[in-house]
Amino acid sequence: MKNLDDLLSEGVQGRYVLVRADLNVPLDGETITDDGRVRASVPTIDKLASAGARVVVTAHLGRPKGAPDPQFSLAPVARRLGELLGAEVALADDVVASSAHAVVRGMADGSVALLENVRFDARETSKDDAEREGLADDLVGLVGSDAAFVSDGFGVVHRKQASVYDVAKKLPGFAGGLVLDEVDVLRTLTGDPQRPYVVVLGGSKVSDKLGVITALLPKVDKLVIGGGMAYTFLAAQGHDVGGSLLQEDQIASTRQLLDEHGDKLVLPVDVVVADRFAADAQTQVVPAESIPTGWQGLDIGPRSADRFAELLGTARTVFWNGPAGVFEFAAFAEGTRKVARAIADSDAFSVVGGGDSAAAVRSLGLPEDGFSHISTGGGASLEFLEGQELPGVAVLEGRG
């Protein structure tokens, strides 16, 4: 697929370039609590602006219901993006209506503008091809048919949405640096990775990760299970998990995985349990098979963390997606911290699979340069490793 360097070699001075970025950041009111995705979008946008392009950025935030909703406005993102670029970023008040047209028409060479949350337009996520194409036509109408499209939001390339997929069929499409790097890294993992290859999966639900677990088990040397989904595996082994998160409808599937790949699956041997889900809950460390009635597991225990760290220390390739516990609460963050630290301290080619794992790296104060790659797209990463086609990549490769 053509990339940003190909576009820059054509020359973009005075040309409109529509960039689909991933700026879906967590907010506390109007305060961005983790600006990782904004910072990741800067290199592509800056290269285009520095080359004289008129850069029109489209992105989403949260899950609005297809209509404007102030709590999901991109205004805080526009301010932060402007700070990082060192130049004002004009924000349109709408997606493709009068404000968007006025902002885009008023752009100078080398300037950057951000359209309001593209999911304020219900056509963005429509399952109806004609509706999505209608929004894509309106986006092209903003920037002109001689514009270019740069896909740089890896976190959305697994979605067949108007600003990700349909626009790329109407304008010359190029992969931004972020998307290109992400795809290259994931192809390394799915090709011939150095061994031992260890995958660490956490998060709350087995159902969210069952596909990727099934796809990866034949390919990895060890697959470490943490987070809330570990309790469904423990239940599949016949253990009482107390009040811990449990997906009873997944027990049969996890039991089958244990029967077929028990030599590769690594589960917690002890857990930190709490009498309630709260930052100030009473806690105790118990064997994984002895969780008291009414108590819930919210983190892996110290023996599990040491066991996982020892295993990670021998790895040559590591993929990590999902925290080991409820790291947002200090009392249940130590398991995730130890796992992340072990990966960062290893000599392995290490990939952090986006989402909560990337947020944990930053919120726990761990060095980002300790990892070979921190992905911006958790869901997209998992679907790629699962072997699914990513529509936003396929269209850039002419397969859409």
Stockholm file with secondary structure:
# STOCKHOLM 1.0

chainA/1-400         MKNLDDLLSEGVQGRYVLVRADLNVPLDGETITDDGRVRASVPTIDKLASAGARVVVTAHLGRPKGAPDPQFSLAPVARRLGELLGAEVALADDVVASSAHAVVRGMADGSVALLENVRFDARETSKDDAEREGLADDLVGLVGSDAAFVSDGFGVVHRKQASVYDVAKKLPGFAGGLVLDEVDVLRTLTGDPQRPYVVVLGGSKVSDKLGVITALLPKVDKLVIGGGMAYTFLAAQGHDVGGSLLQEDQIASTRQLLDEHGDKLVLPVDVVVADRFAADAQTQVVPAESIPTGWQGLDIGPRSADRFAELLGTARTVFWNGPAGVFEFAAFAEGTRKVARAIADSDAFSVVGGGDSAAAVRSLGLPEDGFSHISTGGGASLEFLEGQELPGVAVLEGRG
#=GR chainA/1-400 SS CCBHHHHHHHCCTTCEEEEECCCCCCEETTEESCCHHHHHHHHHHHHHHHTTCEEEEECCCSCCCSSCCGGGCSHHHHHHHHHHHTSCEEECSSSSSHHHHHHHHTCCTTCEEECSCGGGSGGGGCSCHHHHHHHHHHHHHHHCTTCEEEECCGGGTTSCCIIIIIGGGTSCEEECHHHHHHHHHHHHHHSCCCSSEEEEECSSCHHHHHHHHHHHTTTCSEEEECSTTHHHHHHHTTCCCTTSCCCGGGHHHHHHHHHHHTTTEECCSEEEEESSSSTTCCEEEEETTCCCTTCEEEEECHHHHHHHHHHHHTCSEEEEESCSSCTTSGGGCHHHHHHHHHHHHSSSEEEECSHHHHHHHHHTTCCGGGSSEECSCHHHHHHHHHTCCCHHHHTTTTCC
#=GC SS_cons         CCBHHHHHHHCCTTCEEEEECCCCCCEETTEESCCHHHHHHHHHHHHHHHTTCEEEEECCCSCCCSSCCGGGCSHHHHHHHHHHHTSCEEECSSSSSHHHHHHHHTCCTTCEEECSCGGGSGGGGCSCHHHHHHHHHHHHHHHCTTCEEEECCGGGTTSCCIIIIIGGGTSCEEECHHHHHHHHHHHHHHSCCCSSEEEEECSSCHHHHHHHHHHHTTTCSEEEECSTTHHHHHHHTTCCCTTSCCCGGGHHHHHHHHHHHTTTEECCSEEEEESSSSTTCCEEEEETTCCCTTCEEEEECHHHHHHHHHHHHTCSEEEEESCSSCTTSGGGCHHHHHHHHHHHHSSSEEEECSHHHHHHHHHTTCCGGGSSEECSCHHHHHHHHHTCCCHHHHTTTTCC
//
